[in-house]
Amino acid sequence: MKTASKKVINGWAMYDWANSVYNLVITTTFFPIYFLAVTKEHVSFLGMNFVNSALYNYTMAAAYLLVAISSPILSSIADTRGNKKNFLRFFTILGSLSCSALFLFNGDRLLLGVVCFMLSTIGYCGGLVFYNSYLPEIAAPEDRDRISARGFSMGYIGSVLLQILGFGLVMLGPKLGMDESLPVRITFLLVGIWWFGFALITFARLPNSIGTVAKHSGGALTEGFTELRKVYAQVKQLPVLKRFLRGFFFYSMGVQTVMMAATIFGSKVLHLEAQMLIITVVIIQVVAIAGAWSMARLSTRFGNLRVLIGVILLWIGICVAGYKMQTAMHFYLLATAVGLVMGGIQSLSRSTYAKLMPETPDTTSFFSYYDVTEKLSIVIGMFSFAYIDDLTEDMRNSVLALVVFFVIGLMWIISALRKQKQLAQ
């Protein structure tokens, strides 16, 4: 196959520009800081008592679990009916509107904040499977590392721009007569507008899908389950892909949890000021751009699986260092290291899967396995992190526990590499 036109490629990458602001501004910086600031350390929610940081993590885990449950069947329906752009549009609207509604959240509206945060997270992660599934459709195998890196890079750049805008509002807000919370809540609103507005470019440029079922003999759910069984039968016959997915499952538990919990850790354990946390996350995003491109180039020379092994080893070192860090300077240095490997492992994981999967029109169904693997790993990772935090009331123990996930993931990726070598002989 040939890689699509530059207009289509840029339109696809624009969705990373559009929705990555949610992952950075909401889940990584502004919202966790704001959530901890406007809620008490111990809160009551739906008749149960939680540490506020644990409730935040439980909410995110619940959102990802709902997406993991629904994603396979929705993906199969999208393939059979050829309407994955409609699904991408639906999750974008759900996420951007719910994110904008966080403007109304304050300490007296805990239920509103938790529900809107959950729905916006569902919108964010629910749309990714449909977005990611376009990669093997628009990019030839030899271009997938590069184009995947372009998407993540654009996401990081867009996120940094809106992050700086939000930071400027926070700094200038008091001088403009705003109360302490208004600049942050305006930032929530801007994220929703940015997300939906730039996604319109993606919707206009991406091609419409063609359904894999020409004549529909049953309902959407029936055909969806049939499609899911067909794809599962194919996955079982791909030994390298199976081993990669198992490794991806475990190391993603660590990667995603570190990314989502880093700000809360810096705020609650090291007592860092909100402004310094925001600046640190901006630095992480800038470094991540270099990480994504450098890993794409290294994969061309050494192979995807070998580079992934090296990156996972770096992540293990980061978790051990995170358990031991004591000062703000330790946090900033470690955050820079996280940025370098964060961009690389995300971009390379997506392109590696796209390379290992077979040539097939069932791209959304195939990517649903990748997506569900990632979402379930996030659920387990975040739940484990929150549970250990809740049980021991020491987040350092949660960080150290992530090493186990990385080690298991490392062993599976090594196994995938060995199997790949055997099949090549």
Secondary structure by P-SEA (a helix, b strand, c coil): cccccaaaaaaaacccccccccccccccccaaaaaaaaccccccccccccaaaaaaaaaaaaaaaaaaacaaaaaaaaaaaccaaaaaaaaaaaaaaaaaaccccccccaaaaaaaaaaaaaaaaaaaaaaaaaccccccccaaaaaaaaaaaaaaaaaaaaaaaaaaaaaacccccccccaaaaaaaaaaaaaaaaaaaaaaacbbbbbbccccccccaaaaaaaaaaaaaaaaaacaaaaaaaaaaaaaaaaaaaaaacaaaaaaccccccaaaaaaaaaaaaaaaaaaaaaaaaaaacccaaaaaaaaaaaaaaaaaaaaccccaaaaaaaaaaaaaaaaaaaaaaaaaaaaaccccccccccaaaaaaaaaaaaaaaaaaaaaaaaacccaaaaaaaaaaaaaaaaaaaaaaaaaaaaaac
